[in-house]
Amino acid sequence: MVYRRLCAKYGYEPEESAFVEDNAANVSGAEKAGLTGHVYTSDGALLAFLQRHGLI
C-alpha cells in the first residue's frame, strides 16, 4: 500500500503519521494503513485537527 511505503521511505511508522486530503476515499485508505486521517473541509477544521493531535 502506498501509504505504508511512504512512511517506510521517510522513516516513520504509520501510527505516528497523519494524512490530510479532501477526498474521503483516500483518507479512508490511509486510515486502513494505520495513519491518522483528516478529510479537509476548511482551514478552521484543519487547524483544529492539527491542534488536537499536537502537530502545531
C-alpha positions in Angstrom: 0.0 0.0 0.0 1.4 3.4 -1.0 0.9 4.9 2.5 3.0 2.3 4.2 5.7 2.6 1.6 5.9 6.3 2.0 6.1 6.0 5.8 8.9 3.4 5.4 10.8 5.5 2.9 10.9 8.5 5.2 11.4 6.5 8.4 8.0 7.0 10.1 5.6 4.4 11.5 2.0 4.8 10.1 0.8 5.2 13.7 2.9 8.4 14.1 1.8 9.8 10.8 -1.1 12.0 9.6 -2.7 12.2 6.2 -4.8 15.2 5.1 -6.8 15.2 1.9 -10.1 16.4 0.6 -11.0 13.0 -0.9 -12.7 10.9 1.8 -11.8 7.6 -0.1 -8.1 8.5 0.1 -8.3 9.4 3.7 -10.0 6.1 4.4 -7.2 4.2 2.7 -4.6 6.0 4.8 -6.6 5.2 7.9 -6.7 1.5 7.0 -2.9 1.6 6.7 -2.7 2.9 10.2 -2.3 6.7 9.7 -4.4 9.3 11.4 -6.6 10.8 8.7 -8.5 14.0 8.2 -10.8 14.9 5.4 -10.1 18.6 4.6 -13.2 20.7 4.5 -12.0 24.1 5.8 -8.9 25.8 7.2 -10.6 26.0 10.6 -11.3 22.3 10.7 -7.8 21.5 9.7 -6.4 23.8 12.3 -8.5 22.1 15.0 -7.3 18.7 13.8 -3.6 19.7 13.9 -4.0 21.2 17.3 -5.9 18.2 18.7 -3.1 15.9 17.6 -0.3 18.1 18.9 1.0 18.9 15.4 1.1 22.6 15.9 
